[in-house]
Amino acid sequence: MWYNIGSTSENRTFLVNETFNQADWDTIANGTLTTITFYANDSFGNEASQSVSIYVDRLAPEIMIISPSDNDLLNATAPIFDVSIIDGNLDTMWYNIGSTSENRTFLVNETFNQADWDTIANGTLTTITFYANDSFGNEASQSVSIYVDNLGPLIAINSPSDNDVFNATAPIFDVSIFDGNLDTMWYNIGSTSENRTFLVNETFNQADWDTIANGTLTTITFYANDSFGNEASQSVSIYVDRLAPEIMIISPSDNDLLNATAPIFDVSIIDGNLDTMWYNIGSTSENRTFLVNETFNQADWDTIANGTLTTITFYANDSFGNEASQSVSIYVDNLGPLITIISPSDNDLLNATAPVFDVSIFDGNLDTMWYNIGSTSENRTFLVNETFNQADW
């Protein structure tokens, strides 16, 4: 008994069913219809043969990885792969990631298994291998090596700090943001403001800052992402004191008429973060700081022109720069009444009967007139010229 394969191989004798000769088998062209003929004769020279025609598929599937590409840098979210696998007798396709993940079979291009993707160490060159076999056991593989950036940017808020208190003017923020593939940085204030992108540390948007309610703990959140879609955020909570001190002038009052001696002022100034209180008189005096109600500075008071409406302004600020002022306008009468004695005259010689005196006294704010005689008599008030008191005389 013998056989041959195709038209070129040797005749191979056999005694029992066995494996075809591998060298002959290797001569069969891939995918070509090839005839195998079995022969037998007997001891009398009678010979017979039977043939069968077969194909040999000796080529493994052809695999082409379209995406990802070697040295691609991808983010933490497993992407969709794109491979082209061609074989007339394709059986199974699968892949694995690195050296530890499972073999994952697939029928069409799809997203890598996220659990496997999560095993890729950040920034480490990692090999993904695609496999395919056909129904005749021919197997092929192709690999691609990629990096994964699965870390969001590192954000450090230097300023402001938690529980800082600011005034109504938006301050400059100071954040440090690190990422080798940094893409965009932005922030928002509270829950209602817009996202504000920035390139460098800068002043908060004033319109957003103005939305912060006075004395309310408000969260500012800074965000950053990288060019691979990894995003990070850090928050800080601050207060804004946008109200200036409340000033109430109790004394003096508007249009008060005061004399040449500086009086004590009385003001009520209220602020939870009060810093400094001061006043000035008119437009020329210095700013005078004070801690409690006290007498106006006499030197400043002396600068007030007689009978001129003069403004005194009280100021206060708080430790966050909010400032308020209240003013009051007063008059100072710093001239005494003008007195002219018409009668008697110096060195007059008068008799024992007290005479009528005649004086002219002028003052816009005249209050009381009086006289005394010598060093021992009483003060005698009068309203009009009259006779000296006889007892004093």
Helices and strands as residue ranges (DSSP letters): E 2-5, E 12-13, H 22-25, E 34-41, E 47-54, E 62-67, E 73-74, E 82-86, E 90-97, E 104-106, H 114-117, E 126-134, E 139-148, E 154-159, E 165-166, E 174-178, E 182-189, E 196-198, H 206-209, E 218-226, E 231-240, E 246-251, E 257-258, E 266-270, E 274-281, E 288-290, H 298-301, E 310-318, E 323-332, E 338-343, E 358-362, E 369-371, E 380-382
